Amino acid sequence: MEENQKAADIQYEDFAKLDIRIGKILAAEKVPETDKLIKCTIDFGELGERTIVSGIAEWKTPEELVGKLLPYIVNLAPRLLRGVESQGMLLAASDESGVALLSPERNMAPGSRLK
């Protein structure tokens, strides 16, 4: 979808199906033989640890991600990306300058739900 194109409207009930949680990145590494993918191990508190693959390696290094608190959709069906099962999706913004990570304005417990 183009940047200036509006997505179709959805009902609140559809949005409410998304389980968006704050996760703390415990470990991160580039996925071998790829230029775009980073595999992260993320702590979601009571939900436990998960592996999530994100296509952000053009703009972020694994080292700068470790320790960050970021929002993730945690109830997506798992998806295999270059041989790695990804168990969620990072939420981030992008424009012509690249990706901007979104983070809470204060320290939040891993697993905190976005409302």
N, CA, C and O atoms as a GROMACS GRO file, in nm:
protein
  460
    1MET      N    1   0.084  -0.118   0.000
    1MET     CA    2   0.000   0.000   0.000
    1MET      C    3   0.089   0.124   0.000
    1MET      O    4   0.188   0.129   0.073
    2GLU      N    5   0.055   0.222  -0.079
    2GLU     CA    6   0.132   0.345  -0.086
    2GLU      C    7   0.112   0.426   0.041
    2GLU      O    8   0.008   0.415   0.107
    3GLU      N    9   0.213   0.507   0.075
    3GLU     CA   10   0.212   0.585   0.200
    3GLU      C   11   0.088   0.674   0.214
    3GLU      O   12   0.032   0.684   0.324
    4ASN      N   13   0.045   0.737   0.107
    4ASN     CA   14  -0.067   0.831   0.117
    4ASN      C   15  -0.203   0.764   0.095
    4ASN      O   16  -0.305   0.832   0.092
    5GLN      N   17  -0.204   0.634   0.080
    5GLN     CA   18  -0.327   0.560   0.057
    5GLN      C   19  -0.384   0.516   0.192
    5GLN      O   20  -0.311   0.462   0.276
    6LYS      N   21  -0.513   0.537   0.213
    6LYS     CA   22  -0.579   0.500   0.339
    6LYS      C   23  -0.620   0.354   0.335
    6LYS      O   24  -0.676   0.307   0.236
    7ALA      N   25  -0.592   0.282   0.444
    7ALA     CA   26  -0.635   0.143   0.454
    7ALA      C   27  -0.787   0.138   0.474
    7ALA      O   28  -0.848   0.236   0.518
    8ALA      N   29  -0.845   0.026   0.441
    8ALA     CA   30  -0.990   0.010   0.459
    8ALA      C   31  -1.026   0.018   0.607
    8ALA      O   32  -0.950  -0.028   0.693
    9ASP      N   33  -1.141   0.076   0.636
    9ASP     CA   34  -1.190   0.084   0.773
    9ASP      C   35  -1.223  -0.057   0.824
    9ASP      O   36  -1.271  -0.142   0.749
   10ILE      N   37  -1.197  -0.079   0.952
   10ILE     CA   38  -1.235  -0.204   1.016
   10ILE      C   39  -1.322  -0.171   1.137
   10ILE      O   40  -1.322  -0.058   1.185
   11GLN      N   41  -1.392  -0.268   1.184
   11GLN     CA   42  -1.474  -0.252   1.303
   11GLN      C   43  -1.387  -0.265   1.428
   11GLN      O   44  -1.283  -0.332   1.424
   12TYR      N   45  -1.428  -0.203   1.539
   12TYR     CA   46  -1.352  -0.211   1.664
   12TYR      C   47  -1.332  -0.356   1.705
   12TYR      O   48  -1.225  -0.392   1.755
   13GLU      N   49  -1.431  -0.440   1.684
   13GLU     CA   50  -1.422  -0.580   1.723
   13GLU      C   51  -1.305  -0.650   1.652
   13GLU      O   52  -1.240  -0.738   1.710
   14ASP      N   53  -1.278  -0.610   1.528
   14ASP     CA   54  -1.164  -0.667   1.456
   14ASP      C   55  -1.032  -0.622   1.519
   14ASP      O   56  -0.943  -0.704   1.539
   15PHE      N   57  -1.021  -0.494   1.551
   15PHE     CA   58  -0.900  -0.443   1.616
   15PHE      C   59  -0.881  -0.509   1.753
   15PHE      O   60  -0.768  -0.541   1.790
   16ALA      N   61  -0.989  -0.528   1.826
   16ALA     CA   62  -0.981  -0.584   1.961
   16ALA      C   63  -0.928  -0.728   1.961
   16ALA      O   64  -0.886  -0.778   2.064
   17LYS      N   65  -0.931  -0.794   1.846
   17LYS     CA   66  -0.878  -0.930   1.836
   17LYS      C   67  -0.726  -0.934   1.848
   17LYS      O   68  -0.668  -1.037   1.884
   18LEU      N   69  -0.660  -0.821   1.820
   18LEU     CA   70  -0.514  -0.816   1.827
   18LEU      C   71  -0.470  -0.812   1.973
   18LEU      O   72  -0.519  -0.731   2.051
   19ASP      N   73  -0.376  -0.898   2.007
   19ASP     CA   74  -0.316  -0.897   2.140
   19ASP      C   75  -0.179  -0.833   2.125
   19ASP      O   76  -0.084  -0.897   2.079
   20ILE      N   77  -0.168  -0.706   2.165
   20ILE     CA   78  -0.044  -0.631   2.150
   20ILE      C   79   0.018  -0.616   2.288
   20ILE      O   80  -0.044  -0.566   2.381
   21ARG      N   81   0.143  -0.662   2.300
   21ARG     CA   82   0.213  -0.662   2.428
   21ARG      C   83   0.351  -0.600   2.415
   21ARG      O   84   0.411  -0.598   2.308
   22ILE      N   85   0.399  -0.548   2.528
   22ILE     CA   86   0.536  -0.500   2.536
   22ILE      C   87   0.626  -0.621   2.559
   22ILE      O   88   0.601  -0.702   2.648
   23GLY      N   89   0.731  -0.631   2.480
   23GLY     CA   90   0.829  -0.737   2.497
   23GLY      C   91   0.967  -0.679   2.517
   23GLY      O   92   1.000  -0.575   2.460
   24LYS      N   93   1.047  -0.746   2.599
   24LYS     CA   94   1.185  -0.703   2.622
   24LYS      C   95   1.278  -0.796   2.544
   24LYS      O   96   1.274  -0.917   2.562
   25ILE      N   97   1.360  -0.738   2.457
   25ILE     CA   98   1.450  -0.817   2.374
   25ILE      C   99   1.566  -0.867   2.459
   25ILE      O  100   1.644  -0.787   2.513
   26LEU      N  101   1.578  -0.999   2.470
   26LEU     CA  102   1.683  -1.062   2.549
   26LEU      C  103   1.806  -1.092   2.464
   26LEU      O  104   1.919  -1.082   2.512
   27ALA      N  105   1.786  -1.130   2.338
   27ALA     CA  106   1.895  -1.164   2.247
   27ALA      C  107   1.850  -1.133   2.105
   27ALA      O  108   1.731  -1.140   2.074
   28ALA      N  109   1.947  -1.099   2.020
   28ALA     CA  110   1.916  -1.069   1.879
   28ALA      C  111   2.033  -1.110   1.792
   28ALA      O  112   2.149  -1.095   1.831
   29GLU      N  113   2.002  -1.162   1.673
   29GLU     CA  114   2.106  -1.199   1.578
   29GLU      C  115   2.048  -1.193   1.437
   29GLU      O  116   1.929  -1.214   1.416
   30LYS      N  117   2.136  -1.164   1.340
   30LYS     CA  118   2.092  -1.166   1.201
   30LYS      C  119   2.061  -1.309   1.160
   30LYS      O  120   2.129  -1.402   1.203
   31VAL      N  121   1.960  -1.324   1.078
   31VAL     CA  122   1.928  -1.455   1.022
   31VAL      C  123   2.030  -1.482   0.912
   31VAL      O  124   2.044  -1.400   0.820
   32PRO      N  125   2.102  -1.595   0.920
   32PRO     CA  126   2.207  -1.623   0.820
   32PRO      C  127   2.153  -1.619   0.676
   32PRO      O  128   2.040  -1.659   0.649
   33GLU      N  129   2.238  -1.570   0.587
   33GLU     CA  130   2.209  -1.564   0.444
   33GLU      C  131   2.093  -1.472   0.409
   33GLU      O  132   2.027  -1.491   0.306
   34THR      N  133   2.068  -1.372   0.495
   34THR     CA  134   1.968  -1.270   0.464
   34THR      C  135   2.027  -1.132   0.491
   34THR      O  136   2.120  -1.119   0.570
   35ASP      N  137   1.973  -1.031   0.424
   35ASP     CA  138   2.018  -0.893   0.447
   35ASP      C  139   1.920  -0.815   0.534
   35ASP      O  140   1.956  -0.710   0.588
   36LYS      N  141   1.798  -0.865   0.547
   36LYS     CA  142   1.693  -0.786   0.611
   36LYS      C  143   1.644  -0.840   0.745
   36LYS      O  144   1.584  -0.765   0.822
   37LEU      N  145   1.667  -0.967   0.774
   37LEU     CA  146   1.601  -1.030   0.888
   37LEU      C  147   1.688  -1.038   1.014
   37LEU      O  148   1.806  -1.073   1.008
   38ILE      N  149   1.625  -1.004   1.126
   38ILE     CA  150   1.686  -1.020   1.259
   38ILE      C  151   1.594  -1.108   1.342
   38ILE      O  152   1.474  -1.085   1.349
   39LYS      N  153   1.654  -1.211   1.404
   39LYS     CA  154   1.580  -1.301   1.493
   39LYS      C  155   1.604  -1.256   1.636
   39LYS      O  156   1.718  -1.243   1.680
   40CYS      N  157   1.495  -1.232   1.709
   40CYS     CA  158   1.505  -1.188   1.848
   40CYS      C  159   1.438  -1.288   1.942
   40CYS      O  160   1.335  -1.347   1.909
   41THR      N  161   1.499  -1.306   2.058
   41THR     CA  162   1.436  -1.379   2.168
   41THR      C  163   1.379  -1.273   2.260
   41THR      O  164   1.452  -1.184   2.306
   42ILE      N  165   1.249  -1.282   2.286
   42ILE     CA  166   1.179  -1.174   2.355
   42ILE      C  167   1.107  -1.228   2.477
   42ILE      O  168   1.041  -1.332   2.472
   43ASP      N  169   1.120  -1.154   2.587
   43ASP     CA  170   1.052  -1.187   2.713
   43ASP      C  171   0.917  -1.117   2.714
   43ASP      O  172   0.909  -0.994   2.704
   44PHE      N  173   0.810  -1.197   2.728
   44PHE     CA  174   0.674  -1.141   2.738
   44PHE      C  175   0.614  -1.170   2.875
   44PHE      O  176   0.493  -1.191   2.886
   45GLY      N  177   0.696  -1.172   2.978
   45GLY     CA  178   0.645  -1.192   3.114
   45GLY      C  179   0.572  -1.323   3.127
   45GLY      O  180   0.629  -1.429   3.099
   46GLU      N  181   0.447  -1.318   3.171
   46GLU     CA  182   0.367  -1.440   3.196
   46GLU      C  183   0.346  -1.524   3.070
   46GLU      O  184   0.317  -1.643   3.080
   47LEU      N  185   0.359  -1.464   2.952
   47LEU     CA  186   0.346  -1.539   2.826
   47LEU      C  187   0.473  -1.616   2.792
   47LEU      O  188   0.473  -1.698   2.701
   48GLY      N  189   0.582  -1.590   2.863
   48GLY     CA  190   0.708  -1.659   2.840
   48GLY      C  191   0.791  -1.593   2.732
   48GLY      O  192   0.763  -1.481   2.688
   49GLU      N  193   0.894  -1.664   2.689
   49GLU     CA  194   0.983  -1.616   2.584
   49GLU      C  195   0.936  -1.666   2.448
   49GLU      O  196   0.883  -1.776   2.436
   50ARG      N  197   0.957  -1.581   2.347
   50ARG     CA  198   0.922  -1.617   2.210
   50ARG      C  199   1.031  -1.573   2.115
   50ARG      O  200   1.110  -1.483   2.145
   51THR      N  201   1.035  -1.637   2.001
   51THR     CA  202   1.124  -1.597   1.893
   51THR      C  203   1.041  -1.521   1.791
   51THR      O  204   0.937  -1.570   1.745
   52ILE      N  205   1.088  -1.402   1.756
   52ILE     CA  206   1.019  -1.322   1.654
   52ILE      C  207   1.122  -1.270   1.555
   52ILE      O  208   1.225  -1.215   1.594
   53VAL      N  209   1.093  -1.288   1.427
   53VAL     CA  210   1.181  -1.243   1.320
   53VAL      C  211   1.121  -1.115   1.261
   53VAL      O  212   1.002  -1.108   1.231
   54SER      N  213   1.207  -1.013   1.246
   54SER     CA  214   1.163  -0.885   1.193
   54SER      C  215   1.254  -0.842   1.078
   54SER      O  216   1.374  -0.868   1.081
   55GLY      N  217   1.197  -0.778   0.978
   55GLY     CA  218   1.273  -0.732   0.862
   55GLY      C  219   1.328  -0.592   0.880
   55GLY      O  220   1.293  -0.501   0.804
   56ILE      N  221   1.413  -0.574   0.980
   56ILE     CA  222   1.463  -0.440   1.013
   56ILE      C  223   1.615  -0.428   1.006
   56ILE      O  224   1.670  -0.324   1.045
   57ALA      N  225   1.685  -0.530   0.959
   57ALA     CA  226   1.832  -0.531   0.961
   57ALA      C  227   1.896  -0.424   0.872
   57ALA      O  228   2.014  -0.394   0.889
   58GLU      N  229   1.820  -0.367   0.780
   58GLU     CA  230   1.874  -0.258   0.698
   58GLU      C  231   1.894  -0.131   0.780
   58GLU      O  232   1.975  -0.045   0.743
   59TRP      N  233   1.821  -0.119   0.891
   59TRP     CA  234   1.823   0.004   0.971
   59TRP      C  235   1.872  -0.015   1.114
   59TRP      O  236   1.916   0.081   1.178
   60LYS      N  237   1.864  -0.137   1.166
   60LYS     CA  238   1.901  -0.162   1.306
   60LYS      C  239   1.998  -0.279   1.313
   60LYS      O  240   1.993  -0.370   1.230
   61THR      N  241   2.087  -0.276   1.412
   61THR     CA  242   2.178  -0.387   1.434
   61THR      C  243   2.126  -0.471   1.551
   61THR      O  244   2.056  -0.419   1.638
   62PRO      N  245   2.160  -0.598   1.554
   62PRO     CA  246   2.118  -0.681   1.668
   62PRO      C  247   2.164  -0.623   1.802
   62PRO      O  248   2.090  -0.626   1.900
   63GLU      N  249   2.286  -0.570   1.805
   63GLU     CA  250   2.341  -0.516   1.930
   63GLU      C  251   2.259  -0.400   1.987
   63GLU      O  252   2.243  -0.389   2.108
   64GLU      N  253   2.206  -0.315   1.901
   64GLU     CA  254   2.130  -0.200   1.951
   64GLU      C  255   1.988  -0.237   1.994
   64GLU      O  256   1.918  -0.156   2.055
   65LEU      N  257   1.944  -0.359   1.962
   65LEU     CA  258   1.808  -0.402   1.999
   65LEU      C  259   1.802  -0.464   2.138
   65LEU      O  260   1.700  -0.451   2.207
   66VAL      N  261   1.908  -0.531   2.180
   66VAL     CA  262   1.906  -0.604   2.308
   66VAL      C  263   1.876  -0.507   2.423
   66VAL      O  264   1.938  -0.402   2.436
   67GLY      N  265   1.778  -0.546   2.504
   67GLY     CA  266   1.737  -0.466   2.619
   67GLY      C  267   1.621  -0.372   2.592
   67GLY      O  268   1.563  -0.318   2.686
   68LYS      N  269   1.586  -0.352   2.467
   68LYS     CA  270   1.477  -0.260   2.433
   68LYS      C  271   1.340  -0.319   2.466
   68LYS      O  272   1.320  -0.440   2.457
   69LEU      N  273   1.249  -0.233   2.505
   69LEU     CA  274   1.108  -0.266   2.526
   69LEU      C  275   1.032  -0.217   2.404
   69LEU      O  276   1.030  -0.097   2.376
   70LEU      N  277   0.967  -0.309   2.331
   70LEU     CA  278   0.899  -0.273   2.207
   70LEU      C  279   0.764  -0.344   2.200
   70LEU      O  280   0.744  -0.447   2.264
   71PRO      N  281   0.669  -0.288   2.121
   71PRO     CA  282   0.537  -0.350   2.108
   71PRO      C  283   0.534  -0.458   1.999
   71PRO      O  284   0.591  -0.442   1.891
   72TYR      N  285   0.467  -0.568   2.031
   72TYR     CA  286   0.454  -0.681   1.939
   72TYR      C  287   0.310  -0.731   1.937
   72TYR      O  288   0.240  -0.727   2.039
   73ILE      N  289   0.265  -0.778   1.821
   73ILE     CA  290   0.140  -0.853   1.813
   73ILE      C  291   0.178  -0.996   1.846
   73ILE      O  292   0.261  -1.056   1.778
   74VAL      N  293   0.116  -1.052   1.950
   74VAL     CA  294   0.158  -1.185   1.998
   74VAL      C  295   0.058  -1.296   1.964
   74VAL      O  296   0.084  -1.412   1.995
   75ASN      N  297  -0.055  -1.262   1.903
   75ASN     CA  298  -0.151  -1.368   1.871
   75ASN      C  299  -0.168  -1.392   1.721
   75ASN      O  300  -0.274  -1.434   1.675
   76LEU      N  301  -0.063  -1.365   1.645
   76LEU     CA  302  -0.061  -1.404   1.503
   76LEU      C  303  -0.023  -1.551   1.494
   76LEU      O  304   0.052  -1.601   1.577
   77ALA      N  305  -0.074  -1.619   1.395
   77ALA     CA  306  -0.033  -1.758   1.372
   77ALA      C  307   0.116  -1.758   1.342
   77ALA      O  308   0.164  -1.671   1.269
   78PRO      N  309   0.191  -1.854   1.396
   78PRO     CA  310   0.335  -1.861   1.367
   78PRO      C  311   0.361  -1.872   1.218
   78PRO      O  312   0.280  -1.928   1.143
   79ARG      N  313   0.475  -1.816   1.174
   79ARG     CA  314   0.510  -1.816   1.032
   79ARG      C  315   0.657  -1.850   1.018
   79ARG      O  316   0.740  -1.801   1.095
   80LEU      N  317   0.690  -1.934   0.922
   80LEU     CA  318   0.827  -1.974   0.897
   80LEU      C  319   0.894  -1.873   0.804
   80LEU      O  320   0.850  -1.853   0.691
   81LEU      N  321   1.001  -1.808   0.853
   81LEU     CA  322   1.076  -1.711   0.774
   81LEU      C  323   1.220  -1.758   0.763
   81LEU      O  324   1.293  -1.760   0.862
   82ARG      N  325   1.261  -1.797   0.643
   82ARG     CA  326   1.397  -1.846   0.619
   82ARG      C  327   1.438  -1.954   0.718
   82ARG      O  328   1.551  -1.955   0.767
   83GLY      N  329   1.345  -2.045   0.746
   83GLY     CA  330   1.375  -2.158   0.833
   83GLY      C  331   1.360  -2.131   0.981
   83GLY      O  332   1.385  -2.220   1.062
   84VAL      N  333   1.319  -2.011   1.019
   84VAL     CA  334   1.300  -1.975   1.160
   84VAL      C  335   1.153  -1.948   1.184
   84VAL      O  336   1.091  -1.870   1.111
   85GLU      N  337   1.094  -2.014   1.286
   85GLU     CA  338   0.954  -1.989   1.318
   85GLU      C  339   0.942  -1.858   1.394
   85GLU      O  340   1.001  -1.842   1.501
   86SER      N  341   0.865  -1.763   1.339
   86SER     CA  342   0.840  -1.635   1.403
   86SER      C  343   0.704  -1.643   1.472
   86SER      O  344   0.604  -1.679   1.410
   87GLN      N  345   0.702  -1.608   1.600
   87GLN     CA  346   0.582  -1.623   1.683
   87GLN      C  347   0.521  -1.490   1.720
   87GLN      O  348   0.478  -1.471   1.834
   88GLY      N  349   0.515  -1.397   1.625
   88GLY     CA  350   0.457  -1.266   1.649
   88GLY      C  351   0.509  -1.166   1.548
   88GLY      O  352   0.579  -1.203   1.454
   89MET      N  353   0.475  -1.038   1.570
   89MET     CA  354   0.517  -0.933   1.476
   89MET      C  355   0.550  -0.805   1.552
   89MET      O  356   0.473  -0.759   1.636
   90LEU      N  357   0.666  -0.749   1.520
   90LEU     CA  358   0.708  -0.620   1.575
   90LEU      C  359   0.622  -0.510   1.514
   90LEU      O  360   0.592  -0.512   1.395
   91LEU      N  361   0.582  -0.412   1.596
   91LEU     CA  362   0.514  -0.294   1.546
   91LEU      C  363   0.615  -0.180   1.539
   91LEU      O  364   0.680  -0.150   1.640
   92ALA      N  365   0.630  -0.119   1.423
   92ALA     CA  366   0.724  -0.008   1.404
   92ALA      C  367   0.667   0.083   1.296
   92ALA      O  368   0.578   0.044   1.221
   93ALA      N  369   0.719   0.203   1.289
   93ALA     CA  370   0.678   0.299   1.186
   93ALA      C  371   0.788   0.306   1.081
   93ALA      O  372   0.904   0.277   1.109
   94SER      N  373   0.751   0.345   0.959
   94SER     CA  374   0.852   0.362   0.855
   94SER      C  375   0.816   0.478   0.764
   94SER      O  376   0.699   0.512   0.745
   95ASP      N  377   0.920   0.537   0.709
   95ASP     CA  378   0.905   0.642   0.609
   95ASP      C  379   1.025   0.633   0.515
   95ASP      O  380   1.097   0.534   0.515
   96GLU      N  381   1.046   0.737   0.435
   96GLU     CA  382   1.155   0.732   0.338
   96GLU      C  383   1.294   0.723   0.403
   96GLU      O  384   1.391   0.687   0.336
   97SER      N  385   1.304   0.756   0.533
   97SER     CA  386   1.433   0.748   0.604
   97SER      C  387   1.457   0.613   0.668
   97SER      O  388   1.566   0.588   0.719
   98GLY      N  389   1.357   0.525   0.666
   98GLY     CA  390   1.374   0.392   0.725
   98GLY      C  391   1.274   0.363   0.834
   98GLY      O  392   1.162   0.416   0.834
   99VAL      N  393   1.316   0.277   0.927
   99VAL     CA  394   1.228   0.229   1.034
   99VAL      C  395   1.252   0.307   1.162
   99VAL      O  396   1.366   0.338   1.197
  100ALA      N  397   1.144   0.338   1.233
  100ALA     CA  398   1.151   0.399   1.366
  100ALA      C  399   1.085   0.304   1.464
  100ALA      O  400   0.968   0.267   1.447
  101LEU      N  401   1.160   0.263   1.566
  101LEU     CA  402   1.104   0.174   1.668
  101LEU      C  403   1.018   0.255   1.764
  101LEU      O  404   1.049   0.370   1.794
  102LEU      N  405   0.911   0.194   1.811
  102LEU     CA  406   0.819   0.258   1.904
  102LEU      C  407   0.844   0.200   2.042
  102LEU      O  408   0.854   0.078   2.058
  103SER      N  409   0.855   0.286   2.142
  103SER     CA  410   0.881   0.234   2.276
  103SER      C  411   0.795   0.308   2.377
  103SER      O  412   0.757   0.423   2.355
  104PRO      N  413   0.764   0.241   2.490
  104PRO     CA  414   0.683   0.306   2.593
  104PRO      C  415   0.757   0.425   2.652
  104PRO      O  416   0.880   0.427   2.657
  105GLU      N  417   0.681   0.524   2.698
  105GLU     CA  418   0.742   0.645   2.754
  105GLU      C  419   0.805   0.623   2.890
  105GLU      O  420   0.883   0.706   2.938
  106ARG      N  421   0.772   0.511   2.955
  106ARG     CA  422   0.834   0.476   3.083
  106ARG      C  423   0.857   0.326   3.085
  106ARG      O  424   0.804   0.253   3.002
  107ASN      N  425   0.935   0.281   3.181
  107ASN     CA  426   0.965   0.139   3.192
  107ASN      C  427   0.837   0.061   3.221
  107ASN      O  428   0.761   0.095   3.312
  108MET      N  429   0.813  -0.042   3.142
  108MET     CA  430   0.694  -0.126   3.158
  108MET      C  431   0.738  -0.270   3.175
  108MET      O  432   0.842  -0.311   3.124
  109ALA      N  433   0.659  -0.346   3.247
  109ALA     CA  434   0.689  -0.488   3.265
  109ALA      C  435   0.669  -0.563   3.134
  109ALA      O  436   0.571  -0.538   3.064
  110PRO      N  437   0.762  -0.654   3.100
  110PRO     CA  438   0.739  -0.737   2.982
  110PRO      C  439   0.605  -0.809   2.992
  110PRO      O  440   0.571  -0.862   3.097
  111GLY      N  441   0.531  -0.810   2.884
  111GLY     CA  442   0.398  -0.871   2.881
  111GLY      C  443   0.286  -0.772   2.903
  111GLY      O  444   0.169  -0.809   2.890
  112SER      N  445   0.319  -0.646   2.935
  112SER     CA  446   0.214  -0.545   2.954
  112SER      C  447   0.134  -0.532   2.824
  112SER      O  448   0.191  -0.527   2.715
  113ARG      N  449   0.003  -0.527   2.838
  113ARG     CA  450  -0.088  -0.521   2.723
  113ARG      C  451  -0.111  -0.377   2.680
  113ARG      O  452  -0.131  -0.289   2.765
  114LEU      N  453  -0.109  -0.352   2.550
  114LEU     CA  454  -0.145  -0.222   2.497
  114LEU      C  455  -0.296  -0.215   2.486
  114LEU      O  456  -0.361  -0.312   2.446
  115LYS      N  457  -0.351  -0.102   2.523
  115LYS     CA  458  -0.497  -0.085   2.520
  115LYS      C  459  -0.535   0.032   2.434
  115LYS      O  460  -0.653   0.062   2.420
   0.00000   0.00000   0.00000
